[in-house]
Amino acid sequence: MSYQGATHNPMTDETLIQEKSSGFCLRSLQTGEEFPLVNEMLVGREVECQIALNSGHISRYHAKITQTPAGVVVEDLRSTNGTFINGRRISSPQTLTVGDEVRFHEQAFRLVSNQEQSGAADATLFQGFDSTARPAAAKPARPVAEPELPALDESSTRILSADELQRLQGKGERAVKGPDNGSGPRFVVLTAPIRGKVFSLRSQQRNAWLIGRDDRCQFNLFDKTVSGEHARVRKLGDDWILETCEGRNPIYINNRAVEISTLQHGDVVRMGRMELMFRTDETAILSDQDSPETRFGASRFNLALVVGALITLGVVIGIMLV
């Protein structure tokens, strides 16, 4: 298209400015890289995609993101491994709100606003379990006057401010009652009869583990409410990804239904009636030799040796002087 001889049109310039900056971008949760959203953008492996993702699990043309008067719309392009919003796989175009987590299989992003004064970029969306409900419009985060965090309504959608998130995270970081001698990335079972059992994720030969009732699973939860192969946890770079096995059974993270999600320290995962806490802290593990009882017994033994040696030395000196 040639612009030679065209008259100046202020509306054209204004449109071009709007195309260059929409005020929203996708921020990678893995790398922090930001992709400003402009009009219609393709997500996939192909080089012509505006958001090119180099991963074998991403389809050549995985999804499409469109700017509309109603907001930012995400549409899955019949990808093999799916597009997810806040942990739920979508089957039709969905409108995003600021703070939503968008995942193209294992590649996770968050919709943020370029306008720093909005303050909404630090908000996170917590969505109820009604899959037919439309996402609610984002509202500016307001300070919460009550000391207790309000309970989440499973039939609605609400935005949590940064302060509420910190308080919610603090609740998730509750102390695990019972034995927890694990260290590093691990699951600690919170439900009887195996409450306190530790499933360690520290292995040099493995980066994926199955969780379920089947004997083939690396982490066995022998409970009738748990499926044979209920979930899979994978190590992806520095992140830990939890996903359902073929989407057959629900997983709840902090009482929120998900199909795939990145785990954070302190997250409580529920499968059937079994609850597990995900932990990554490094804790000192006392061996039997390091226990206080062992150290006390060793001290008494050493003292006895010293006293015996002194007595023997006294006897020898006495014999020499006679």
C-alpha positions in Angstrom: 0.0 0.0 0.0 1.5 3.4 -1.0 1.1 6.6 1.0 2.4 8.8 -1.8 0.1 11.8 -2.3 -2.1 10.8 0.6 -3.5 13.7 2.6 -2.7 13.9 6.3 -5.3 12.3 8.4 -5.1 12.8 12.2 -7.3 9.8 12.8 -4.8 7.6 11.0 -1.9 8.8 13.2 -4.0 8.2 16.3 -4.9 4.7 15.2 -1.2 3.9 14.6 -0.4 5.1 18.0 -3.1 2.9 19.5 -1.7 -0.1 17.6 1.8 0.5 18.9 0.7 0.5 22.6 -2.4 -1.1 24.0 -1.5 -0.6 27.6 -1.3 -4.4 28.4 1.4 -7.0 28.1 2.1 -10.6 28.9 4.8 -11.2 31.4 6.6 -14.6 31.5 6.4 -16.2 35.0 9.6 -18.1 34.1 11.9 -15.4 32.7 10.1 -12.1 33.4 10.2 -11.2 29.7 7.3 -9.0 28.6 5.4 -9.1 25.3 3.4 -5.9 24.7 0.0 -6.7 23.2 -0.9 -5.1 19.9 -4.1 -5.9 17.9 -4.0 -9.6 16.9 -1.1 -11.7 17.9 -0.3 -15.4 17.3 1.4 -17.6 19.9 3.3 -20.7 18.8 6.5 -22.2 17.6 6.5 -20.7 14.1 8.9 -17.8 13.5 6.1 -15.5 12.2 4.2 -15.8 15.5 4.5 -12.5 17.4 4.9 -14.5 20.6 7.3 -17.3 19.5 7.8 -20.0 22.1 10.6 -22.5 21.6 9.2 -25.7 23.1 8.3 -29.1 21.7 5.0 -29.0 23.7 3.9 -25.8 22.0 2.0 -26.2 18.7 3.1 -24.4 15.6 0.1 -22.1 15.9 -1.0 -22.6 19.5 -3.2 -19.6 20.4 -4.4 -16.2 19.3 -4.6 -13.0 21.4 -6.9 -10.3 20.1 -7.5 -6.7 21.3 -11.2 -5.9 21.3 -13.3 -3.1 22.7 -14.4 -5.5 25.4 -10.7 -6.3 26.4 -8.0 -8.9 25.7 -9.4 -12.1 24.3 -7.5 -15.4 24.2 -8.5 -18.2 21.8 -6.9 -21.7 21.6 -6.2 -22.7 18.0 -6.9 -26.4 18.6 -3.5 -26.9 20.1 -2.4 -30.4 21.2 -1.5 -29.5 24.8 -4.0 -26.8 25.4 -4.3 -23.2 26.6 -5.2 -22.5 30.2 -6.5 -19.5 32.1 -5.9 -19.6 35.9 -5.2 -23.3 35.7 -8.3 -24.3 33.6 -8.2 -25.4 30.0 -10.3 -23.3 27.7 -12.3 -24.5 24.7 -13.7 -21.2 23.5 -12.4 -17.6 23.3 -12.1 -16.1 26.8 -11.7 -12.5 27.9 -8.8 -11.8 30.2 -8.6 -9.4 33.2 -5.4 -7.9 34.6 -3.8 -10.4 36.9 -5.0 -13.5 35.0 -2.5 -16.3 34.5 -2.3 -17.6 30.9 -0.5 -20.9 30.3 0.3 -22.3 26.9 0.9 -25.8 28.2 3.9 -25.3 30.5 4.8 -21.8 29.4 3.1 -19.5 31.9 2.4 -15.7 31.6 0.5 -13.1 33.5 -1.6 -10.2 32.0 -0.3 -7.0 33.4 -1.0 -3.3 32.7 1.7 -0.9 31.5 0.0 1.9 33.5 1.9 1.9 36.8 -0.7 4.0 38.4 -3.4 1.4 38.0 -1.8 -0.8 40.6 -3.7 -3.7 39.2 -0.6 -5.5 37.9 0.1 -6.9 41.4 -3.4 -8.4 41.7 -4.2 -12.0 41.2 -7.5 -13.5 40.1 -9.1 -16.2 42.2 -11.8 -17.9 40.3 -14.7 -20.1 41.5 -15.4 -23.6 40.2 -18.2 -22.8 37.7 -16.6 -23.4 34.4 -19.4 -21.6 32.5 -19.0 -18.3 34.5 -17.5 -15.4 32.6 -14.5 -13.7 34.2 -15.5 -10.6 36.2 -14.1 -7.2 35.3 -11.0 -6.2 37.2 -11.5 -3.8 40.0 -8.8 -1.6 41.6 -7.4 -3.3 44.7 -8.6 -1.7 47.9 -7.0 -2.0 51.4 -8.8 -4.5 53.6 -9.7 -3.1 57.0 -10.6 -6.4 58.6 -7.7 -8.3 60.2 -8.9 -11.6 58.9 -8.8 -12.4 55.2 -12.4 -12.9 53.8 -13.3 -16.4 52.8 -13.4 -17.1 49.0 -16.8 -17.6 47.5 -16.6 -20.6 45.2 -19.4 -19.3 43.0 -17.8 -15.9 42.2 -14.7 -14.3 41.0 -12.8 -11.6 42.9 -9.5 -9.8 42.8 -7.0 -10.0 45.7 -4.7 -7.1 46.4 -1.0 -7.5 47.1 -1.7 -7.2 50.8 -4.3 -9.9 50.7 -2.1 -12.1 48.7 0.7 -11.8 51.3 -1.7 -12.6 54.1 -3.1 -15.5 52.1 0.4 -16.8 51.4 1.1 -16.5 55.1 -1.9 -18.8 55.8 -0.6 -21.2 53.2 2.8 -21.3 55.0 1.3 -22.8 58.1 3.5 -25.1 60.1 3.2 -28.8 59.3 2.2 -30.7 62.4 3.8 -34.1 62.8 7.2 -35.3 61.6 8.8 -33.5 58.7 12.4 -34.6 58.4 12.6 -33.8 54.7 14.7 -31.1 53.1 14.5 -29.4 49.7 11.6 -29.8 47.3 9.1 -32.3 48.7 5.5 -33.1 49.5 4.4 -33.6 53.1 1.2 -35.5 53.6 -1.3 -33.7 55.8 -4.1 -36.4 55.9 -4.2 -39.5 58.1 -3.4 -42.4 58.1 0.0 -41.4 56.5 0.0 -37.9 57.9 3.6 -36.6 58.0 4.9 -38.9 55.2 7.4 -37.1 53.0 7.7 -37.6 49.3 11.1 -36.2 48.2 11.5 -34.5 44.8 15.3 -34.5 45.0 16.6 -36.8 42.4 19.4 -36.6 39.8 18.0 -39.3 37.5 14.4 -38.1 37.4 12.5 -34.9 36.6 8.9 -36.2 36.6 6.9 -38.1 39.2 3.5 -39.7 39.1 1.1 -39.4 42.1 -1.8 -41.8 42.6 -3.1 -45.1 43.9 -1.4 -47.3 41.3 1.8 -49.2 42.1 3.4 -47.7 39.1 3.3 -44.2 40.6 6.4 -43.0 42.3 4.3 -41.4 45.1 1.6 -43.7 46.3 -1.6 -42.5 48.0 -3.6 -45.6 48.8 -7.0 -44.1 49.1 -10.2 -44.9 47.1 -10.8 -41.2 46.4 -7.5 -41.0 44.6 -7.2 -42.2 41.0 -4.7 -44.8 39.8 -2.6 -42.0 38.1 -4.1 -38.9 39.5 -1.4 -36.2 38.9 2.1 -35.6 37.6 4.7 -33.2 39.0 7.5 -32.1 36.7 10.7 -30.0 37.1 10.9 -27.3 34.5 13.9 -25.1 34.9 13.6 -23.6 38.4 9.8 -24.3 38.5 7.7 -27.2 39.6 4.7 -27.9 37.5 1.7 -29.9 38.8 -0.8 -31.2 36.2 -3.7 -33.7 36.0 -3.1 -36.9 34.2 -5.0 -36.4 30.9 -7.4 -34.1 32.7 -9.5 -36.9 34.1 -9.5 -35.9 37.7 -9.5 -32.5 39.4 -6.7 -31.2 41.5 -7.1 -28.4 44.0 -4.3 -26.0 45.0 -5.3 -23.9 48.0 -8.9 -24.9 47.4 -8.8 -23.7 43.7 -9.5 -26.3 41.0 -6.7 -26.4 38.4 -5.6 -28.7 35.6 -2.0 -27.4 35.5 -0.2 -24.9 37.7 3.2 -23.8 39.0 3.7 -24.8 42.6 4.9 -22.4 45.2 6.4 -23.1 48.7 3.5 -23.6 51.1 0.9 -24.6 48.5 -1.6 -27.1 49.8 -2.6 -29.7 47.1 -5.7 -31.8 47.4 -6.4 -35.0 45.5 -9.6 -36.7 46.4 -9.6 -36.4 50.2 -5.8 -36.5 50.5 -4.0 -33.2 51.2 -0.3 -32.6 50.7 1.8 -29.5 51.3 4.5 -28.6 48.8 7.7 -27.4 50.5 11.1 -26.3 49.2 12.9 -25.1 52.3 16.2 -26.6 53.3 16.1 -28.0 56.8 18.8 -29.5 58.9 18.2 -33.3 59.4 19.6 -34.7 62.7 21.0 -38.2 62.4 21.1 -40.6 65.3 24.7 -39.6 65.9 23.8 -35.9 66.1 20.8 -36.4 68.6 21.2 -34.8 72.1 20.9 -38.3 73.7 23.8 -39.6 71.5 26.0 -36.6 72.3 25.3 -36.9 76.0 26.1 -40.6 76.0 29.4 -39.9 74.1 30.3 -37.2 76.6 29.8 -39.6 79.6 31.9 -42.2 77.8 34.7 -39.7 77.1 34.7 -38.6 80.7 35.0 -42.2 81.9 38.0 -42.7 79.6 39.7 -39.6 81.0 39.1 -40.7 84.7 40.3 -44.2 83.9 43.5 -42.9 82.3 44.2 -40.7 85.3 43.8 -43.6 87.7 46.0 -45.8 85.6 48.7 -43.0 85.5 48.5 -42.6 89.2 49.0 -46.3 89.8 52.0 -46.4 87.5 53.6 -43.4 89.2 53.0 -44.9 92.6 54.7 -48.2 91.6 57.7 -46.2 90.2 58.1 -44.3 93.5 58.1 -47.4 95.7 
